[in-house]
Amino acid sequence: MTRAEGAYIDGWLAAADLLGRANPARCAHTYGALRAAQALVRCAVELRDALALMHERGESEVHTETLARALRVLDGERRAGRVTVPQAPDGRSA
């Protein structure tokens, strides 16, 4: 994995963490959600920069299997799960 791909993974996970903190179905206070939203702007720039660097270097393809494995190793499934809307207490979706 290239350094730029590592930055891509790091940026994506950071964005997922911040979106999870701002998730209205999971957060309890507006201040924490506000701080997460503010940090998300910086995180989006870092994610964009990592992808732009990959593109500039001629890395035109995303190696999904390799990057998905990196996401799993870094607990990406759990971290991305905080972005979703939780099931209703009775198990129904709405």
C-alpha positions as protocol buffer text, in pm:
chain_id: "A"
residue {
  index: 1
  type: MET
  ca { x: 0 y: 0 z: 0 }
}
residue {
  index: 2
  type: THR
  ca { x: 137 y: 341 z: -92 }
}
residue {
  index: 3
  type: ARG
  ca { x: 167 y: 628 z: 154 }
}
residue {
  index: 4
  type: ALA
  ca { x: -112 y: 809 z: -34 }
}
residue {
  index: 5
  type: GLU
  ca { x: -337 y: 503 z: -4 }
}
residue {
  index: 6
  type: GLY
  ca { x: -263 y: 497 z: 368 }
}
residue {
  index: 7
  type: ALA
  ca { x: -361 y: 864 z: 391 }
}
residue {
  index: 8
  type: TYR
  ca { x: -679 y: 783 z: 197 }
}
residue {
  index: 9
  type: ILE
  ca { x: -770 y: 507 z: 446 }
}
residue {
  index: 10
  type: ASP
  ca { x: -682 y: 727 z: 744 }
}
residue {
  index: 11
  type: GLY
  ca { x: -889 y: 1015 z: 606 }
}
residue {
  index: 12
  type: TRP
  ca { x: -1187 y: 795 z: 532 }
}
residue {
  index: 13
  type: LEU
  ca { x: -1183 y: 643 z: 881 }
}
residue {
  index: 14
  type: ALA
  ca { x: -1145 y: 986 z: 1042 }
}
residue {
  index: 15
  type: ALA
  ca { x: -1445 y: 1111 z: 842 }
}
residue {
  index: 16
  type: ALA
  ca { x: -1648 y: 806 z: 946 }
}
residue {
  index: 17
  type: ASP
  ca { x: -1557 y: 867 z: 1311 }
}
residue {
  index: 18
  type: LEU
  ca { x: -1662 y: 1231 z: 1287 }
}
residue {
  index: 19
  type: LEU
  ca { x: -1986 y: 1151 z: 1107 }
}
residue {
  index: 20
  type: GLY
  ca { x: -2059 y: 896 z: 1380 }
}
residue {
  index: 21
  type: ARG
  ca { x: -2005 y: 1163 z: 1647 }
}
residue {
  index: 22
  type: ALA
  ca { x: -2242 y: 1399 z: 1463 }
}
residue {
  index: 23
  type: ASN
  ca { x: -2503 y: 1131 z: 1388 }
}
residue {
  index: 24
  type: PRO
  ca { x: -2836 y: 1272 z: 1517 }
}
residue {
  index: 25
  type: ALA
  ca { x: -2959 y: 920 z: 1592 }
}
residue {
  index: 26
  type: ARG
  ca { x: -2663 y: 855 z: 1824 }
}
residue {
  index: 27
  type: CYS
  ca { x: -2537 y: 1180 z: 1978 }
}
residue {
  index: 28
  type: ALA
  ca { x: -2675 y: 1335 z: 2295 }
}
residue {
  index: 29
  type: HIS
  ca { x: -2544 y: 1693 z: 2287 }
}
residue {
  index: 30
  type: THR
  ca { x: -2528 y: 1958 z: 2018 }
}
residue {
  index: 31
  type: TYR
  ca { x: -2183 y: 2082 z: 2121 }
}
residue {
  index: 32
  type: GLY
  ca { x: -2016 y: 1747 z: 2054 }
}
residue {
  index: 33
  type: ALA
  ca { x: -2194 y: 1718 z: 1719 }
}
residue {
  index: 34
  type: LEU
  ca { x: -2092 y: 2075 z: 1632 }
}
residue {
  index: 35
  type: ARG
  ca { x: -1726 y: 2006 z: 1712 }
}
residue {
  index: 36
  type: ALA
  ca { x: -1737 y: 1690 z: 1501 }
}
residue {
  index: 37
  type: ALA
  ca { x: -1893 y: 1880 z: 1210 }
}
residue {
  index: 38
  type: GLN
  ca { x: -1628 y: 2151 z: 1234 }
}
residue {
  index: 39
  type: ALA
  ca { x: -1349 y: 1892 z: 1231 }
}
residue {
  index: 40
  type: LEU
  ca { x: -1514 y: 1714 z: 938 }
}
residue {
  index: 41
  type: VAL
  ca { x: -1432 y: 2010 z: 713 }
}
residue {
  index: 42
  type: ARG
  ca { x: -1058 y: 1971 z: 781 }
}
residue {
  index: 43
  type: CYS
  ca { x: -1087 y: 1596 z: 746 }
}
residue {
  index: 44
  type: ALA
  ca { x: -1258 y: 1627 z: 407 }
}
residue {
  index: 45
  type: VAL
  ca { x: -972 y: 1845 z: 283 }
}
residue {
  index: 46
  type: GLU
  ca { x: -717 y: 1585 z: 396 }
}
residue {
  index: 47
  type: LEU
  ca { x: -916 y: 1309 z: 227 }
}
residue {
  index: 48
  type: ARG
  ca { x: -938 y: 1513 z: -94 }
}
residue {
  index: 49
  type: ASP
  ca { x: -565 y: 1583 z: -83 }
}
residue {
  index: 50
  type: ALA
  ca { x: -481 y: 1212 z: -45 }
}
residue {
  index: 51
  type: LEU
  ca { x: -697 y: 1124 z: -344 }
}
residue {
  index: 52
  type: ALA
  ca { x: -556 y: 1413 z: -549 }
}
residue {
  index: 53
  type: LEU
  ca { x: -203 y: 1294 z: -474 }
}
residue {
  index: 54
  type: MET
  ca { x: -293 y: 942 z: -585 }
}
residue {
  index: 55
  type: HIS
  ca { x: -440 y: 1079 z: -906 }
}
residue {
  index: 56
  type: GLU
  ca { x: -137 y: 1302 z: -973 }
}
residue {
  index: 57
  type: ARG
  ca { x: 96 y: 1005 z: -928 }
}
residue {
  index: 58
  type: GLY
  ca { x: -98 y: 811 z: -1190 }
}
residue {
  index: 59
  type: GLU
  ca { x: -273 y: 584 z: -941 }
}
residue {
  index: 60
  type: SER
  ca { x: -592 y: 571 z: -1142 }
}
residue {
  index: 61
  type: GLU
  ca { x: -742 y: 262 z: -979 }
}
residue {
  index: 62
  type: VAL
  ca { x: -846 y: 198 z: -623 }
}
residue {
  index: 63
  type: HIS
  ca { x: -730 y: -146 z: -515 }
}
residue {
  index: 64
  type: THR
  ca { x: -1049 y: -230 z: -330 }
}
residue {
  index: 65
  type: GLU
  ca { x: -945 y: -569 z: -192 }
}
residue {
  index: 66
  type: THR
  ca { x: -626 y: -432 z: -38 }
}
residue {
  index: 67
  type: LEU
  ca { x: -791 y: -119 z: 98 }
}
residue {
  index: 68
  type: ALA
  ca { x: -1092 y: -312 z: 229 }
}
residue {
  index: 69
  type: ARG
  ca { x: -852 y: -542 z: 415 }
}
residue {
  index: 70
  type: ALA
  ca { x: -683 y: -235 z: 566 }
}
residue {
  index: 71
  type: LEU
  ca { x: -1022 y: -100 z: 673 }
}
residue {
  index: 72
  type: ARG
  ca { x: -1108 y: -430 z: 842 }
}
residue {
  index: 73
  type: VAL
  ca { x: -771 y: -439 z: 1023 }
}
residue {
  index: 74
  type: LEU
  ca { x: -831 y: -84 z: 1147 }
}
residue {
  index: 75
  type: ASP
  ca { x: -1182 y: -169 z: 1277 }
}
residue {
  index: 76
  type: GLY
  ca { x: -1351 y: 12 z: 989 }
}
residue {
  index: 77
  type: GLU
  ca { x: -1672 y: -191 z: 1005 }
}
residue {
  index: 78
  type: ARG
  ca { x: -1744 y: -91 z: 1364 }
}
residue {
  index: 79
  type: ARG
  ca { x: -1638 y: 269 z: 1306 }
}
residue {
  index: 80
  type: ALA
  ca { x: -1854 y: 303 z: 993 }
}
residue {
  index: 81
  type: GLY
  ca { x: -2143 y: 137 z: 1178 }
}
residue {
  index: 82
  type: ARG
  ca { x: -2178 y: 443 z: 1401 }
}
residue {
  index: 83
  type: VAL
  ca { x: -2278 y: 643 z: 1092 }
}
residue {
  index: 84
  type: THR
  ca { x: -2589 y: 431 z: 1035 }
}
residue {
  index: 85
  type: VAL
  ca { x: -2932 y: 474 z: 1194 }
}
residue {
  index: 86
  type: PRO
  ca { x: -2981 y: 215 z: 1468 }
}
residue {
  index: 87
  type: GLN
  ca { x: -3272 y: -27 z: 1453 }
}
residue {
  index: 88
  type: ALA
  ca { x: -3588 y: 71 z: 1641 }
}
residue {
  index: 89
  type: PRO
  ca { x: -3620 y: -93 z: 1984 }
}
residue {
  index: 90
  type: ASP
  ca { x: -3879 y: -336 z: 1847 }
}
residue {
  index: 91
  type: GLY
  ca { x: -3640 y: -439 z: 1567 }
}
residue {
  index: 92
  type: ARG
  ca { x: -3829 y: -264 z: 1288 }
}
residue {
  index: 93
  type: SER
  ca { x: -3652 y: -6 z: 1072 }
}
residue {
  index: 94
  type: ALA
  ca { x: -3919 y: 262 z: 1095 }
}
